[in-house]
Amino acid sequence: MKMKKIKSPISLTNFYIKKFLKKNTLIFGQNINAGSRLGGLTRGMDQFTQNSFNTQNSELSLVGLGMGALISNNKAIYFAKQLDFLLLSMDHLINTYNSSLCQNSKGAFVIVTYIVDTGYEGPQSRLNCLGDFASMSKINCRYLISEKDIKFNIKKALSNKGLHILCISQKFGNSTNQLIDDNNLASNDDTGSYFRYKTGDTLTIVAYGFSIYETMQMIKTKKYQKFDLFVITNPANTNIKKIITSASKSKKVILMDDSGSKNKNLFWLESKLLHLKIKIKRNLNDDIVDNLFLSKYKFKIKNTF
Amino acid sequence: MIKILNKIYNLSIKSRLFQIKINNFVKEKKLLVPIHFAFGHEIIAALIKSLIKKNDKIVLPHRNIHFVSLFSKNPLKFYTNLFEDRYYKLKSVGSMNYHENKNQIIYTSSILGNNFSVSCGISFFQKKKSILFCIAGDGAIEEGSFYESLCLAKYLKLPLVFLIENNQWSMYTKIKDRRCAIDLKKLCKSININYQHISGQNFSSSIKKFQNNILNCRDFKEPIVVEFNIKTLGYSIKDNNYINYHHGMANINLDDKIFFNKDEILYKLKKSLHK
């Protein structure tokens, strides 16, 4: 029997952007048509459109350029080297985008970038919480993880109006190991805020963004067999209804989040679960358990692993 | 030439009169939203209005009433919608972020220097032979975004006209009180971008050159920087100090100049106000 070749998230992103690319879309970024082409992310992109070019190193103006396309009802894709570089363009991500929302602009601007999560960044480039970006001005932010969600989210981003930020893990972007068995894909919500993989009802696991890589490792180590896994790809606007239903059934939830933010989006889900007196185990990037918050409830959350 | 000058004069008066009307609303406390008046800047909006073509677009900064008065289909409605009793009902965007559908003014920004790079993006998709006017002040050119956008416009061959209204003020400070001098001509030369300087003294003689520069921008997609030396009117004197207002009510006199000291303009202005 012929085995299906597994593609890495970078190859899949490249493939589906080219597949769903609209005519006259402006494609730009630093070195996108030179050198490694952002680790292969933009390979062959210049053959699909005439409006593709390498740019200068000025993130603020480059995001402004894309916002101009959005405001004039056109489409643009900006390939940025890494998420924290976008900090230079906060003015446009917040102010200009809010202004375009008031104008009801019909254009689309998609930013595709890497989240640096290799773990040896040092004092800089440590920003990895996409939810923080998303919460600033209703930006559609998505983690690109497995083939199903990459296809779904790229198609959505390239066909819908507004500002979208799509992120790939730098650590696992080139990984060709099969992460999740797509045969277990149970359902996802219409907006693609999560992707659900179900093998049973005894345990609910919720993995935010790229913590899914660690989650799969944990599932393997702990030999969990019957679980209901939710992979959150939209960090700020997750539809938690199905998660609550699943957790109410299993009565046991494991929450995973590797983002470094002090304002994690899973706290909202966690407060709901605590209210329902569901047992929670959590593995977060930092220890930020708010004792005051938890003391309201009569039991402790185990910080596991 | 006289025909164009006459058109510019009339448009300037129209804009001045409109602003006086809005200023009266502020004085009467009907308008509590801060308005950035552009008394003394009208000539720039009038010049663009007299030269602009159908598919050309304009991107404005926060001080934009002189353009709104000439380019909006119903400017009075825009400002009266800012009256306190209507402001919250209509969820208006404020005076700095003017927007109207199907208007040549495609974007206005309340953030200093924000509109330079957005102009590059809009300009990239401009229709053939059409250009984009990006208006900003001498305060905005201090932002790094100005230099970045000049480089971007030159590299992408964008048909963009950067109009810099240099009134020597930003917020409440004169240029010399906040920074070193910037020689825009030399800056443009270093990036190989055309530059033109226009002031009250050389206005009439500058129009022809300005038209040629616009033509060049239109035909060869060459960005250009045009610096206007103007004086924002409506100041006040306090403790023997000249105070430039940032926004809000302006102390404007009917005898204040419209860029040039032309008696007939003042006469026309007074006559039309009298009517």
Interface residues (C-beta under 8 A of the other chain):
Chain A: L26 N51 F53 T55 Q56 S58 L60 S61 L62 V63 G64 L65 G66 M67 G68 A69 L70 I71 S72 N74 A76 D91 H92 N95 T96 S99 C102 Q103
Chain B: K57 V93 N97 H99 I106 Y107 S109 S110 I111 N114 F116 S117 V118 S119 C120 G121 I122 S123 F124 F125 G144 S145 E148 S149 C151 L152 Y155 L156
